[in-house]
Amino acid sequence: MKFLLWVAGVVVVTIIGAVIFIYSGIYNISATIPHNGLTHWIMSTTMDNSVKHHAKNIVVPDLSDSSKIEMGFVRYRAVCANCHGAPGVSQEELAAGLYPKPPKLVRTIHEWTPAELFWITKYGVKMTGMPAWGPTHSDDKIWYIVAFMEKMQKMTPEQYKNFSEEFKNEKD
């Protein structure tokens, strides 16, 4: 019985401490100051596992169709490249002020399956600046973006530039 009272006391003190911490304003939420190691680990581990869990039953369509890849390029260039860059294309100024900084997808796409990329693109990621494109893009348009991202991870800057030249004035 003493043990249970001790555990209950620890829980109550922890809750009170957490409430004091939250209301104190001590934790610096500035986008210019990185999270401490524990906070970073909690957030990144939670995100990784959440994406994997929610994407596990998504059926991936055929992404090799060149017309899908081309339409995906047009959408990627319009809504993704500003923050995530592309082969030979730097992230724009907006990305520098975000925390966490958006990943350079050409370097990190291989870490995610197509289903996971679809889920992230459709639903976004809280507290990262990654918007949910699902409210404004059909599933087909999101799959086109994923098809392009899959192709992009193997593109050279020259190949991306050629894509850009070919679709210079194309809008979706």
Buried (B, 14 or more C-beta within 10 A) or exposed (E): EEEEEEEEEEEEEEEEEEEEEEEEEEEEEEEEEEBEEEEEEEBEEEBEEBBBEBBEEBEBBEBEBEEBBBBBBBBBBEBBBBBBBBBBBEBEEEBEEBBBBBBBBBEEBEEBBBBBBBBBBBBBBEEBBBBBBBEEBEEEBBBBBBBBBBBBBEBEEEBBBEBBEEBEEEEE
